[in-house]
Amino acid sequence: MPQHEFDITIGADGSVEVHVKGYKGKSCTEAVKLFERIVGEIQSEQKTGEFYEPEEQVQFRIDQRV
Amino acid sequence: MGATLVLVPVVIAAWPAFSAAVVAAAASLGYHVAAETVKQGRLAAAPKQAGSVNLEIPRSEVVTNQLGRDQRIAVTREGITVVFSRDARGKAALCVTGQGQDADALRRLGEELSQAVVQQYVHQKITDEMRARGFVVVEEETNQDRSIRLKVRHWEG
């Protein structure tokens, strides 16, 4: 069961740092937009490896006919 | 990890939410609420010979209807009084008064308290939105530098 997590630090001045975990591809973009709506203006954004992983799991089934 | 963001807060709040953030911030810094009122003049006048500094909270807007336009809330600590209100442009403003304090000291106190108000507002908004989306707060702590660390989690499926 995939787990989504946000590790959030709210500074004494109200600035917010968020580490987005468990979101891949487009869903990560949606998570970023969510925080933009909740908090305010994005000052910096750094995409990590998980962002570039495919969002959906693709399963291959190989049938062999004899 | 998918991404790391740094965000600058924008405070757009109705007066009840804003005043709740003021109360929470004041309590965290040792202030207590002196009064909350609608019309100017009901709050106790600042002592004579007290200095005063006017500040505004950047990137803020207090949304209110006609009846709530003149709402104010005052908090006080050790001879310092800070009155929060909504200015003519709709921004959250504060007036810091106190005897025996110069303008720089009053400004520092005002900025410390206004930053704490923004922090409390953002904290409440984030936790409300996360809970509404089914996230659970699994960790929460306040650090020595007064930052608040939250870990929220949601399981899919």
Backbone of each chain as ProteinMPNN parsed JSONL, in Angstrom:
{"seq_chain_A": "MPQHEFDITIGADGSVEVHVKGYKGKSCTEAVKLFERIVGEIQSEQKTGEFYEPEEQVQFRIDQRV", "coords_chain_A": {"N_chain_A": [[0.845, -1.188, 0.0], [0.878, 1.993, -1.111], [2.526, 4.795, 0.387], [2.036, 8.11, 1.312], [3.744, 11.007, 2.225], [4.428, 13.998, 4.037], [7.002, 15.989, 5.117], [7.236, 18.574, 7.166], [8.444, 21.789, 7.894], [7.825, 24.589, 9.748], [8.949, 27.726, 9.886], [10.056, 30.147, 12.391], [9.333, 32.559, 11.375], [7.218, 31.97, 9.799], [7.773, 30.963, 7.299], [7.889, 28.1, 5.11], [9.123, 24.827, 4.802], [8.994, 21.979, 2.835], [9.228, 18.519, 2.549], [8.481, 16.314, 0.129], [7.229, 13.132, -0.019], [6.929, 9.884, -1.448], [5.384, 10.443, -3.625], [5.112, 10.249, -7.112], [6.159, 11.347, -10.319], [3.559, 12.929, -12.111], [1.789, 13.097, -9.973], [3.35, 14.107, -7.976], [3.737, 16.696, -8.813], [1.142, 17.63, -8.482], [0.977, 17.513, -5.706], [2.811, 19.468, -5.011], [1.526, 21.736, -6.042], [-0.641, 21.755, -4.344], [0.442, 22.568, -1.859], [1.254, 25.086, -2.591], [-1.193, 26.32, -2.899], [-2.149, 26.161, -0.302], [-0.233, 27.436, 1.379], [1.258, 29.63, 0.09], [3.538, 31.515, -1.766], [5.85, 29.862, -3.893], [9.177, 29.691, -3.131], [11.484, 28.267, -3.683], [12.139, 25.226, -5.456], [12.931, 21.86, -5.565], [13.338, 19.071, -7.449], [13.419, 15.619, -6.785], [14.855, 12.314, -7.16], [12.687, 10.523, -7.078], [10.612, 11.9, -8.242], [10.984, 11.624, -10.95], [10.37, 9.055, -11.441], [8.199, 6.592, -12.958], [4.699, 7.216, -12.726], [2.668, 5.343, -12.756], [2.321, 1.834, -12.184], [3.598, -0.515, -14.368], [2.616, -3.493, -15.719], [3.868, -6.455, -17.168], [2.739, -9.114, -19.127], [3.681, -12.141, -20.274], [2.847, -14.307, -22.7], [3.278, -17.58, -23.771], [2.919, -19.376, -26.666], [2.562, -22.581, -27.755]], "CA_chain_A": [[0.0, 0.0, 0.0], [1.769, 3.164, -1.201], [2.392, 5.734, 1.495], [2.393, 9.478, 0.979], [4.181, 11.674, 3.45], [5.003, 15.335, 3.967], [7.809, 16.365, 6.265], [7.016, 20.018, 7.057], [9.014, 22.643, 8.94], [7.301, 25.958, 9.697], [9.914, 28.561, 10.582], [9.54, 31.132, 13.345], [8.793, 33.684, 10.602], [6.108, 31.496, 8.993], [8.205, 30.315, 6.054], [7.608, 26.662, 5.18], [9.913, 23.898, 3.988], [8.254, 20.716, 2.744], [9.817, 17.39, 1.822], [7.361, 15.52, -0.399], [7.706, 11.744, -0.133], [5.955, 8.888, -1.868], [4.681, 10.89, -4.82], [5.959, 10.109, -8.282], [5.696, 11.936, -11.569], [2.543, 13.982, -12.123], [1.165, 13.227, -8.653], [4.219, 14.968, -7.189], [3.407, 18.057, -9.248], [-0.123, 17.981, -7.821], [1.271, 17.738, -4.286], [3.481, 20.78, -4.945], [0.488, 22.756, -6.248], [-1.469, 21.779, -3.139], [1.084, 23.416, -0.855], [1.224, 26.463, -3.085], [-2.54, 26.842, -2.595], [-2.348, 26.242, 1.15], [0.711, 28.312, 2.087], [1.535, 30.906, -0.569], [4.41, 31.558, -2.946], [7.004, 28.955, -3.877], [10.447, 30.417, -3.239], [12.391, 27.363, -4.397], [11.615, 23.873, -5.628], [13.956, 20.935, -6.05], [12.764, 17.757, -7.699], [14.357, 14.559, -6.458], [14.801, 11.145, -8.033], [11.358, 9.889, -7.097], [9.763, 12.683, -9.141], [11.167, 11.174, -12.327], [9.94, 7.669, -11.603], [6.856, 6.543, -13.552], [3.633, 7.307, -11.74], [1.857, 4.129, -12.72], [3.087, 0.595, -12.296], [3.265, -1.204, -15.614], [2.873, -4.931, -15.583], [3.977, -7.165, -18.433], [2.422, -10.529, -19.069], [4.21, -12.776, -21.501], [2.243, -15.617, -22.953], [4.007, -18.366, -24.774], [2.06, -20.354, -27.329], [3.349, -23.664, -28.346]], "C_chain_A": [[0.887, 1.247, 0.0], [1.469, 4.156, -0.085], [2.841, 7.102, 1.018], [2.714, 10.22, 2.258], [4.707, 13.066, 3.142], [5.755, 15.591, 5.265], [7.899, 17.892, 6.22], [7.717, 20.729, 8.208], [8.485, 24.056, 8.733], [8.237, 26.819, 10.538], [9.255, 29.552, 11.525], [8.93, 32.338, 12.634], [7.64, 33.255, 9.696], [6.503, 30.87, 7.665], [8.082, 28.8, 6.217], [8.555, 25.891, 4.271], [9.194, 22.557, 4.026], [9.073, 19.696, 1.975], [8.662, 16.478, 1.436], [7.865, 14.107, -0.636], [6.575, 10.839, -0.602], [5.125, 9.285, -3.068], [5.623, 10.795, -6.0], [5.321, 10.827, -9.469], [4.673, 13.035, -11.378], [1.91, 14.183, -10.752], [2.022, 14.098, -7.745], [3.946, 16.426, -7.542], [2.117, 18.527, -8.576], [0.096, 18.277, -6.346], [1.935, 19.105, -4.09], [2.442, 21.898, -5.073], [-0.405, 22.885, -5.026], [-0.856, 22.709, -2.093], [1.146, 24.87, -1.3], [-0.129, 27.096, -2.764], [-2.716, 27.067, -1.092], [-1.507, 27.359, 1.755], [0.895, 29.652, 1.388], [2.467, 30.734, -1.746], [5.579, 30.585, -2.807], [8.27, 29.777, -4.087], [11.494, 29.561, -3.96], [11.781, 25.976, -4.43], [12.715, 23.004, -6.187], [13.314, 19.565, -6.217], [13.823, 16.703, -7.398], [14.08, 13.332, -7.323], [13.409, 10.547, -8.181], [10.407, 10.609, -8.057], [9.808, 12.122, -10.558], [10.788, 9.721, -12.523], [8.543, 7.656, -12.198], [5.793, 6.495, -12.462], [2.868, 6.005, -11.626], [2.757, 2.911, -12.815], [2.643, -0.131, -13.554], [3.608, -2.672, -15.453], [2.909, -5.586, -16.962], [3.581, -8.617, -18.214], [2.874, -11.158, -20.389], [3.581, -14.15, -21.624], [3.063, -16.348, -24.008], [3.051, -19.393, -25.358], [2.925, -21.39, -27.995], [2.533, -24.295, -29.474]], "O_chain_A": [[1.566, 1.529, 0.987], [0.323, 4.331, 0.328], [3.894, 7.241, 0.396], [2.018, 10.069, 3.263], [5.35, 13.286, 2.116], [5.216, 15.431, 6.361], [8.56, 18.447, 5.343], [7.597, 20.32, 9.363], [8.673, 24.648, 7.67], [8.311, 26.66, 11.756], [8.045, 29.77, 11.466], [8.112, 33.056, 13.209], [7.132, 34.059, 8.915], [5.656, 30.302, 6.975], [8.163, 28.281, 7.331], [8.761, 26.259, 3.115], [8.83, 22.06, 5.092], [9.556, 19.977, 0.878], [7.959, 15.942, 2.293], [8.828, 13.908, -1.377], [5.42, 11.003, -0.208], [4.246, 8.532, -3.486], [6.782, 11.202, -5.918], [4.098, 10.896, -9.592], [4.877, 13.959, -10.59], [1.535, 15.301, -10.397], [1.501, 14.757, -6.846], [3.927, 17.288, -6.664], [2.012, 19.679, -8.154], [-0.525, 19.185, -5.793], [1.651, 19.808, -3.12], [2.467, 22.873, -4.323], [-0.874, 23.976, -4.702], [-1.552, 23.54, -1.509], [1.097, 25.78, -0.473], [-0.2, 28.27, -2.401], [-3.348, 28.033, -0.666], [-2.009, 28.147, 2.557], [0.715, 30.702, 2.006], [2.222, 29.908, -2.626], [6.211, 30.493, -1.754], [8.415, 30.471, -5.094], [12.288, 30.073, -4.749], [11.007, 25.598, -3.55], [13.361, 23.365, -7.171], [12.813, 18.976, -5.26], [14.996, 16.886, -7.725], [13.152, 13.338, -8.132], [13.008, 10.124, -9.265], [9.501, 9.991, -8.617], [8.809, 12.138, -11.277], [10.87, 9.2, -13.635], [7.772, 8.591, -11.983], [5.951, 5.84, -11.432], [2.464, 5.606, -10.534], [3.815, 2.948, -13.442], [1.449, -0.335, -13.775], [4.729, -3.039, -15.102], [2.071, -5.296, -17.816], [4.016, -9.264, -17.261], [2.474, -10.73, -21.472], [3.76, -15.024, -20.776], [3.477, -15.767, -25.011], [2.449, -20.182, -24.63], [3.886, -21.086, -28.701], [2.997, -25.234, -30.12]]}, "seq_chain_B": "MGATLVLVPVVIAAWPAFSAAVVAAAASLGYHVAAETVKQGRLAAAPKQAGSVNLEIPRSEVVTNQLGRDQRIAVTREGITVVFSRDARGKAALCVTGQGQDADALRRLGEELSQAVVQQYVHQKITDEMRARGFVVVEEETNQDRSIRLKVRHWEG", "coords_chain_B": {"N_chain_B": [[11.853, 10.31, -1.846], [10.041, 12.984, -3.406], [10.098, 15.727, -3.952], [11.473, 18.857, -2.833], [10.383, 21.699, -1.233], [10.424, 25.241, -0.717], [8.489, 27.656, 0.789], [6.975, 30.892, 0.834], [4.899, 32.472, 3.103], [1.539, 33.492, 2.413], [-0.862, 35.399, 3.801], [-4.172, 35.181, 3.843], [-6.988, 35.83, 5.296], [-10.048, 35.447, 7.102], [-11.418, 37.603, 9.665], [-11.98, 36.168, 12.172], [-10.3, 33.849, 11.998], [-7.843, 35.093, 11.754], [-7.645, 36.545, 14.176], [-7.647, 34.412, 15.931], [-5.171, 33.293, 15.362], [-3.582, 35.37, 16.286], [-4.113, 35.291, 19.034], [-3.071, 32.748, 19.689], [-0.38, 33.082, 18.981], [0.336, 35.168, 20.665], [0.077, 33.98, 23.179], [2.124, 32.099, 23.024], [4.337, 33.683, 23.248], [4.199, 34.854, 25.682], [2.406, 36.942, 25.997], [-0.778, 38.391, 26.958], [-4.267, 38.494, 26.14], [-5.639, 41.647, 25.911], [-7.897, 43.011, 25.047], [-10.652, 42.632, 22.768], [-12.258, 44.228, 20.247], [-14.819, 46.065, 18.446], [-15.174, 48.754, 17.706], [-13.067, 51.583, 17.336], [-11.395, 53.166, 20.056], [-12.57, 51.974, 22.208], [-10.639, 50.436, 23.301], [-8.188, 50.538, 25.896], [-6.507, 53.602, 26.364], [-3.185, 54.302, 25.302], [-0.529, 54.697, 27.642], [0.596, 57.981, 28.697], [3.437, 59.531, 27.196], [4.365, 57.232, 26.057], [6.111, 55.46, 23.583], [5.419, 54.682, 20.117], [5.027, 52.386, 17.423], [4.164, 51.698, 14.117], [3.34, 48.902, 12.184], [3.095, 46.582, 9.411], [1.807, 43.4, 8.391], [3.536, 41.675, 6.016], [2.445, 40.628, 2.736], [-0.26, 40.08, 3.335], [-3.788, 39.795, 3.91], [-6.754, 40.749, 5.342], [-9.806, 39.465, 5.285], [-13.012, 40.729, 5.376], [-16.39, 41.505, 6.291], [-18.721, 44.246, 5.955], [-19.554, 44.773, 8.572], [-17.461, 43.896, 10.098], [-15.292, 45.525, 9.756], [-13.925, 47.293, 11.46], [-12.655, 45.832, 13.419], [-10.542, 44.988, 16.16], [-7.753, 43.666, 17.994], [-6.132, 43.51, 21.064], [-3.058, 42.81, 22.616], [-0.979, 42.262, 25.451], [2.068, 42.718, 27.345], [4.201, 43.071, 29.986], [4.09, 45.955, 30.096], [4.116, 46.537, 27.413], [2.031, 47.067, 24.678], [0.262, 45.642, 22.013], [-1.633, 46.268, 19.255], [-3.658, 44.725, 17.015], [-5.056, 45.089, 13.791], [-7.149, 45.725, 10.92], [-6.002, 47.43, 8.17], [-6.738, 50.343, 6.063], [-6.31, 49.409, 3.512], [-6.843, 46.825, 3.686], [-4.866, 45.233, 4.674], [-3.199, 43.296, 7.216], [-2.446, 44.926, 10.135], [-0.365, 46.35, 12.751], [0.005, 48.046, 15.855], [2.471, 49.037, 17.973], [3.001, 49.817, 21.254], [4.691, 51.259, 24.062], [6.092, 52.039, 27.249], [9.257, 53.461, 28.038], [10.692, 52.23, 26.048], [12.628, 52.321, 23.093], [12.12, 53.26, 19.607], [13.271, 51.332, 17.925], [13.414, 49.066, 19.557], [10.696, 48.627, 20.04], [9.891, 48.087, 17.445], [11.273, 45.705, 16.926], [10.044, 44.002, 18.776], [7.446, 44.059, 17.78], [7.809, 42.923, 15.245], [8.68, 40.37, 15.921], [6.381, 39.356, 17.17], [4.491, 39.592, 15.102], [5.544, 37.851, 13.195], [5.247, 35.481, 14.589], [2.485, 35.32, 14.619], [1.94, 34.874, 11.912], [3.188, 32.391, 11.664], [1.585, 30.796, 13.354], [-0.856, 30.999, 12.022], [-0.274, 29.785, 9.55], [0.445, 27.217, 10.433], [-1.99, 26.303, 11.522], [-3.586, 26.315, 9.242], [-2.29, 24.49, 7.533], [-2.472, 22.069, 9.04], [-5.269, 21.788, 9.203], [-5.95, 21.52, 6.468], [-4.522, 19.216, 5.772], [-5.686, 17.255, 7.403], [-8.264, 17.312, 6.398], [-7.833, 16.084, 4.001], [-7.351, 13.523, 4.647], [-4.918, 12.947, 5.798], [-2.733, 11.991, 8.493], [-1.406, 13.366, 11.44], [1.633, 12.376, 12.353], [3.905, 13.018, 13.723], [4.92, 15.744, 15.765], [6.669, 18.578, 16.714], [8.148, 21.27, 18.574], [10.909, 23.207, 17.918], [14.057, 24.418, 19.333], [14.655, 26.803, 18.121], [12.212, 27.86, 17.734], [10.916, 26.959, 15.498], [8.44, 24.862, 13.946], [8.03, 21.465, 13.566], [6.449, 19.153, 11.527], [5.157, 15.957, 10.784], [3.285, 14.415, 8.386], [1.105, 11.849, 7.25], [-0.239, 9.63, 4.767], [-2.085, 6.856, 3.69], [-2.469, 5.124, 0.717], [-5.183, 3.432, -0.915]], "CA_chain_B": [[11.414, 11.714, -1.793], [9.71, 13.459, -4.736], [10.483, 17.127, -4.157], [11.662, 19.685, -1.648], [9.876, 23.046, -1.52], [10.443, 26.294, 0.29], [7.394, 28.563, 0.46], [6.802, 32.116, 1.612], [3.466, 32.467, 3.386], [0.619, 34.582, 2.078], [-1.953, 35.299, 4.772], [-5.472, 35.727, 3.432], [-7.798, 35.216, 6.354], [-11.161, 36.179, 7.706], [-11.002, 38.12, 10.97], [-11.929, 35.162, 13.249], [-9.1, 33.017, 11.866], [-6.682, 35.94, 12.026], [-7.557, 36.837, 15.611], [-7.255, 33.163, 16.604], [-3.712, 33.187, 15.209], [-3.002, 36.378, 17.183], [-4.218, 34.773, 20.409], [-2.122, 31.635, 19.833], [0.985, 33.629, 18.924], [0.549, 35.957, 21.878], [0.28, 33.047, 24.294], [3.433, 31.445, 22.881], [5.401, 34.652, 23.567], [3.986, 35.402, 27.02], [1.441, 38.039, 26.026], [-2.162, 37.968, 27.159], [-5.206, 39.324, 25.394], [-6.174, 42.739, 26.721], [-9.267, 43.296, 24.618], [-10.982, 42.52, 21.358], [-13.401, 45.112, 20.135], [-15.2, 46.416, 17.093], [-14.979, 50.172, 17.398], [-11.877, 52.248, 17.877], [-11.699, 54.017, 21.21], [-12.94, 51.178, 23.368], [-9.438, 49.908, 23.913], [-7.581, 51.486, 26.827], [-5.542, 54.49, 25.712], [-1.786, 54.04, 25.675], [-0.078, 55.662, 28.657], [1.284, 59.147, 28.129], [4.877, 59.441, 26.997], [4.733, 55.93, 25.515], [6.41, 55.496, 22.164], [4.612, 53.743, 19.335], [5.511, 52.03, 16.091], [3.154, 51.034, 13.293], [3.897, 47.922, 11.247], [2.093, 45.762, 8.745], [2.26, 42.043, 8.081], [3.664, 41.612, 4.55], [1.688, 39.58, 2.011], [-1.418, 39.711, 4.139], [-5.079, 40.427, 3.639], [-7.795, 40.318, 6.267], [-11.073, 39.531, 4.573], [-14.069, 40.969, 6.337], [-17.566, 42.157, 5.727], [-18.915, 45.634, 6.393], [-19.682, 44.874, 10.02], [-16.227, 43.537, 10.779], [-14.199, 46.314, 9.242], [-13.175, 48.016, 12.498], [-12.281, 44.938, 14.506], [-9.177, 45.072, 16.656], [-7.452, 42.846, 19.149], [-4.946, 44.015, 21.748], [-2.369, 41.891, 23.523], [-0.061, 43.05, 26.266], [3.09, 42.013, 28.127], [5.212, 43.889, 30.667], [4.028, 47.362, 29.701], [4.048, 46.661, 25.959], [0.71, 46.734, 24.129], [0.247, 45.51, 20.559], [-3.01, 46.241, 18.773], [-3.777, 44.232, 15.646], [-6.279, 45.528, 13.124], [-7.131, 45.665, 9.463], [-5.869, 48.818, 7.736], [-7.681, 50.771, 5.017], [-6.085, 48.646, 2.28], [-7.181, 45.431, 3.948], [-3.712, 44.488, 5.19], [-3.106, 43.123, 8.665], [-1.539, 45.946, 10.672], [-0.221, 46.328, 14.202], [0.585, 49.228, 16.471], [3.185, 48.606, 19.169], [3.272, 50.941, 22.158], [5.286, 50.838, 25.331], [6.905, 53.039, 27.939], [10.64, 53.111, 28.311], [11.276, 51.469, 24.942], [12.808, 53.152, 21.912], [11.389, 52.794, 18.416], [13.88, 50.092, 17.414], [13.008, 47.957, 20.43], [9.282, 48.355, 19.778], [9.804, 47.467, 16.117], [11.712, 44.301, 17.05], [8.982, 43.25, 19.462], [6.317, 43.945, 16.844], [8.147, 41.971, 14.177], [8.696, 39.032, 16.536], [5.004, 38.913, 17.387], [3.786, 39.431, 13.82], [6.038, 36.604, 12.59], [4.615, 34.377, 15.317], [1.093, 35.258, 14.147], [1.979, 34.212, 10.595], [3.518, 30.984, 11.903], [0.411, 30.116, 13.9], [-1.869, 30.933, 10.967], [0.165, 28.765, 8.585], [0.367, 25.923, 11.123], [-3.39, 25.892, 11.611], [-4.098, 26.072, 7.896], [-1.714, 23.238, 7.039], [-3.044, 20.91, 9.738], [-6.678, 21.664, 8.787], [-6.018, 21.015, 5.098], [-4.017, 17.849, 5.743], [-6.701, 16.39, 8.004], [-9.401, 17.255, 5.465], [-7.443, 15.189, 2.902], [-7.122, 12.172, 5.158], [-3.58, 12.755, 6.353], [-2.654, 11.911, 9.952], [-0.185, 13.954, 11.979], [2.309, 11.296, 13.085], [4.907, 13.628, 14.596], [4.896, 17.206, 15.842], [7.531, 19.086, 17.78], [8.619, 22.651, 18.451], [12.354, 23.217, 18.129], [14.57, 25.511, 20.169], [14.615, 28.065, 17.364], [10.774, 28.145, 17.642], [10.294, 26.387, 14.309], [7.557, 23.738, 14.246], [8.213, 20.382, 12.612], [5.285, 18.276, 11.43], [5.227, 14.89, 9.788], [1.923, 13.936, 8.127], [1.18, 10.647, 6.422], [-1.504, 9.144, 4.205], [-1.908, 5.59, 3.015], [-3.355, 4.938, -0.417], [-5.811, 2.121, -1.036]], "C_chain_B": [[11.156, 12.214, -3.205], [10.174, 14.877, -4.987], [10.7, 17.781, -2.809], [11.267, 21.099, -2.023], [10.196, 23.979, -0.378], [9.381, 27.314, -0.132], [7.382, 29.76, 1.391], [5.305, 32.267, 1.858], [2.753, 33.712, 2.869], [-0.584, 34.399, 2.986], [-3.181, 35.981, 4.202], [-6.479, 35.069, 4.35], [-8.974, 36.097, 6.715], [-10.748, 36.583, 9.114], [-10.993, 37.049, 12.07], [-10.68, 34.287, 13.192], [-7.858, 33.835, 12.193], [-6.554, 36.203, 13.523], [-7.211, 35.581, 16.412], [-5.748, 32.963, 16.517], [-3.006, 34.184, 16.124], [-3.005, 35.857, 18.617], [-3.189, 33.667, 20.642], [-0.683, 32.147, 19.853], [1.308, 34.398, 20.2], [0.853, 35.046, 23.064], [1.664, 32.418, 24.236], [4.582, 32.369, 23.273], [5.158, 35.345, 24.909], [3.094, 36.62, 27.082], [0.084, 37.488, 26.475], [-3.078, 38.97, 26.46], [-5.781, 40.379, 26.323], [-7.627, 43.006, 26.354], [-9.43, 42.985, 23.15], [-12.265, 43.297, 21.173], [-13.666, 45.451, 18.69], [-14.859, 47.856, 16.784], [-13.71, 50.7, 18.033], [-12.281, 53.081, 19.073], [-12.101, 53.219, 22.416], [-11.713, 50.572, 24.046], [-8.827, 50.967, 24.821], [-6.531, 52.32, 26.111], [-4.14, 54.165, 26.193], [-1.349, 55.078, 26.691], [0.641, 56.838, 28.0], [2.775, 58.878, 28.08], [5.294, 58.041, 26.558], [5.035, 56.099, 24.043], [5.496, 54.524, 21.43], [5.2, 53.563, 17.958], [4.383, 51.323, 15.362], [3.822, 50.127, 12.267], [2.753, 47.283, 10.472], [2.682, 44.383, 8.462], [2.343, 41.932, 6.557], [2.849, 40.465, 3.961], [0.498, 39.111, 2.837], [-2.664, 40.421, 3.653], [-6.075, 39.865, 4.635], [-9.127, 40.55, 5.578], [-12.184, 39.727, 5.589], [-15.259, 41.61, 5.658], [-17.709, 43.549, 6.332], [-18.911, 45.758, 7.91], [-18.353, 44.648, 10.722], [-15.056, 44.444, 10.451], [-13.351, 46.962, 10.326], [-12.759, 47.115, 13.64], [-10.816, 45.083, 14.85], [-9.01, 44.093, 17.794], [-6.138, 43.333, 19.736], [-4.377, 42.929, 22.644], [-1.313, 42.691, 24.258], [0.882, 42.167, 27.056], [4.056, 43.039, 28.685], [5.24, 45.329, 30.135], [4.002, 47.592, 28.202], [2.648, 46.249, 25.511], [0.799, 46.694, 22.61], [-1.203, 45.374, 20.127], [-3.007, 45.825, 17.305], [-5.092, 44.708, 15.061], [-6.12, 45.338, 11.622], [-7.031, 47.104, 8.971], [-6.78, 49.113, 6.543], [-7.518, 49.982, 3.718], [-6.425, 47.168, 2.468], [-6.017, 44.61, 4.488], [-3.799, 44.356, 6.706], [-2.043, 44.085, 9.199], [-1.454, 45.806, 12.187], [0.435, 47.61, 14.664], [1.18, 48.786, 17.794], [3.469, 49.826, 20.027], [3.877, 50.412, 23.444], [6.121, 51.937, 25.936], [8.314, 52.541, 28.116], [11.304, 52.293, 27.228], [11.47, 52.404, 23.752], [12.137, 52.504, 20.705], [11.949, 51.476, 17.89], [13.446, 48.88, 18.233], [11.541, 47.595, 20.185], [9.104, 47.655, 18.425], [10.208, 45.994, 16.192], [10.638, 43.451, 17.717], [7.797, 43.027, 18.54], [6.589, 42.921, 15.758], [8.166, 40.544, 14.722], [7.258, 38.51, 16.682], [4.271, 38.706, 16.059], [4.253, 38.171, 13.096], [5.406, 35.384, 13.278], [3.147, 34.219, 14.901], [1.04, 34.523, 12.809], [2.26, 32.724, 10.778], [2.289, 30.219, 12.397], [-0.681, 29.961, 12.842], [-1.528, 29.815, 9.973], [0.042, 27.369, 9.185], [-1.075, 25.419, 11.162], [-3.933, 25.524, 10.237], [-3.577, 24.745, 7.339], [-2.36, 22.035, 7.724], [-4.51, 20.716, 9.356], [-6.775, 21.037, 7.4], [-5.542, 19.568, 5.021], [-5.064, 16.881, 6.31], [-7.888, 16.233, 7.064], [-9.112, 16.299, 4.304], [-7.056, 13.806, 3.396], [-5.718, 11.9, 5.659], [-3.653, 12.737, 7.884], [-1.344, 12.558, 10.388], [0.5, 12.891, 12.825], [3.406, 11.817, 14.001], [4.71, 15.13, 14.603], [5.793, 17.631, 16.99], [7.901, 20.535, 17.486], [10.093, 22.666, 18.813], [12.781, 24.425, 18.956], [14.531, 26.856, 19.448], [13.172, 28.489, 17.076], [10.171, 27.694, 16.317], [9.451, 25.181, 14.745], [7.748, 22.681, 13.166], [7.021, 19.428, 12.701], [5.574, 17.164, 10.448], [3.791, 14.371, 9.62], [1.979, 12.818, 7.103], [-0.219, 10.222, 5.982], [-1.222, 7.853, 3.468], [-2.928, 5.478, 1.892], [-3.971, 3.55, -0.375], [-6.63, 1.734, 0.173]], "O_chain_B": [[11.934, 11.926, -4.115], [10.595, 15.209, -6.095], [10.188, 17.329, -1.785], [11.756, 21.642, -3.014], [10.236, 23.572, 0.783], [9.377, 27.777, -1.272], [7.727, 29.662, 2.569], [4.518, 32.197, 0.913], [3.291, 34.819, 2.887], [-1.25, 33.364, 2.945], [-3.23, 37.206, 4.091], [-6.787, 33.887, 4.2], [-8.906, 37.323, 6.643], [-9.841, 35.987, 9.696], [-10.045, 37.027, 12.855], [-10.069, 34.012, 14.224], [-6.93, 33.337, 12.83], [-5.461, 36.093, 14.077], [-6.558, 35.669, 17.452], [-5.118, 32.519, 17.477], [-1.949, 33.879, 16.676], [-2.006, 35.974, 19.327], [-2.513, 33.651, 21.671], [0.133, 31.691, 20.655], [2.407, 34.293, 20.743], [1.766, 35.306, 23.848], [2.307, 32.223, 25.267], [5.674, 31.902, 23.595], [5.839, 36.317, 25.235], [3.024, 37.275, 28.122], [-0.174, 36.287, 26.387], [-2.715, 40.122, 26.225], [-6.335, 40.066, 27.377], [-8.477, 43.203, 27.223], [-8.476, 43.06, 22.376], [-13.252, 43.052, 21.867], [-12.851, 45.167, 17.812], [-14.316, 48.154, 15.72], [-13.336, 50.302, 19.137], [-13.377, 53.64, 19.107], [-11.996, 53.706, 23.542], [-11.754, 50.235, 25.229], [-8.937, 52.161, 24.544], [-5.745, 51.786, 25.328], [-3.937, 53.798, 27.35], [-1.765, 56.234, 26.605], [1.209, 56.721, 26.914], [3.296, 58.076, 28.854], [6.469, 57.692, 26.675], [4.312, 56.794, 23.33], [4.877, 53.654, 22.042], [5.798, 54.481, 17.397], [3.723, 50.45, 15.924], [4.751, 50.535, 11.57], [1.586, 47.428, 10.836], [3.894, 44.226, 8.315], [1.329, 42.08, 5.875], [2.603, 39.458, 4.625], [0.276, 37.913, 3.015], [-2.602, 41.501, 3.065], [-6.223, 38.65, 4.758], [-9.522, 41.687, 5.321], [-12.285, 38.973, 6.557], [-15.139, 42.187, 4.578], [-16.88, 43.963, 7.142], [-18.353, 46.701, 8.471], [-18.14, 45.154, 11.824], [-13.926, 44.147, 10.838], [-12.153, 47.161, 10.121], [-12.531, 47.606, 14.746], [-9.963, 45.272, 13.982], [-9.97, 43.73, 18.474], [-5.16, 43.543, 19.018], [-5.109, 42.222, 23.337], [-0.811, 43.689, 23.741], [0.559, 41.029, 27.396], [4.664, 43.795, 27.928], [6.297, 45.844, 29.771], [3.877, 48.734, 27.759], [2.142, 45.203, 25.919], [1.348, 47.606, 21.991], [-1.914, 44.476, 20.578], [-2.42, 46.501, 16.46], [-6.117, 44.73, 15.743], [-5.097, 44.856, 11.135], [-7.881, 47.925, 9.313], [-7.503, 48.234, 6.074], [-8.45, 49.888, 2.919], [-6.311, 46.367, 1.54], [-6.168, 43.413, 4.734], [-4.393, 45.192, 7.386], [-0.891, 44.058, 8.766], [-2.336, 45.231, 12.826], [1.287, 48.185, 13.986], [0.482, 48.226, 18.64], [4.113, 50.769, 19.569], [3.619, 49.283, 23.86], [6.786, 52.686, 25.221], [8.547, 51.349, 28.32], [12.368, 51.717, 27.453], [10.58, 53.193, 23.433], [11.658, 51.371, 20.764], [11.194, 50.605, 17.459], [13.15, 47.817, 17.689], [11.183, 46.418, 20.129], [8.279, 46.753, 18.282], [9.559, 45.137, 15.592], [10.355, 42.333, 17.288], [7.211, 41.944, 18.516], [5.708, 42.143, 15.393], [7.716, 39.616, 14.05], [6.97, 37.36, 16.351], [3.513, 37.747, 15.913], [3.45, 37.494, 12.453], [5.077, 34.391, 12.63], [2.634, 33.102, 14.842], [0.193, 33.654, 12.604], [1.638, 31.89, 10.121], [1.993, 29.126, 11.914], [-1.347, 28.928, 12.77], [-2.384, 29.009, 9.607], [-0.416, 26.442, 8.517], [-1.344, 24.254, 10.871], [-4.654, 24.537, 10.089], [-4.331, 23.973, 6.748], [-2.755, 21.082, 7.053], [-4.951, 19.577, 9.2], [-7.58, 20.133, 7.177], [-6.112, 18.774, 4.272], [-5.292, 15.811, 5.748], [-8.453, 15.146, 6.948], [-10.038, 15.765, 3.693], [-6.495, 13.008, 2.645], [-5.361, 10.75, 5.917], [-4.514, 13.377, 8.487], [-0.298, 12.328, 9.78], [0.008, 12.539, 13.896], [3.797, 11.139, 14.951], [4.376, 15.726, 13.579], [5.69, 17.11, 18.1], [7.96, 20.967, 16.335], [10.484, 22.197, 19.882], [11.988, 25.323, 19.24], [14.394, 27.908, 20.073], [12.941, 29.382, 16.261], [9.017, 28.017, 16.035], [9.716, 24.563, 15.776], [7.638, 22.981, 11.977], [6.64, 18.966, 13.777], [6.17, 17.397, 9.396], [3.162, 13.944, 10.588], [2.809, 12.84, 6.193], [-1.214, 10.409, 6.682], [-0.252, 7.751, 2.717], [-4.118, 5.713, 2.102], [-3.366, 2.606, 0.134], [-7.214, 0.651, 0.201]]}, "name": "protein", "num_of_chains": 2, "seq": "MPQHEFDITIGADGSVEVHVKGYKGKSCTEAVKLFERIVGEIQSEQKTGEFYEPEEQVQFRIDQRVMGATLVLVPVVIAAWPAFSAAVVAAAASLGYHVAAETVKQGRLAAAPKQAGSVNLEIPRSEVVTNQLGRDQRIAVTREGITVVFSRDARGKAALCVTGQGQDADALRRLGEELSQAVVQQYVHQKITDEMRARGFVVVEEETNQDRSIRLKVRHWEG"}
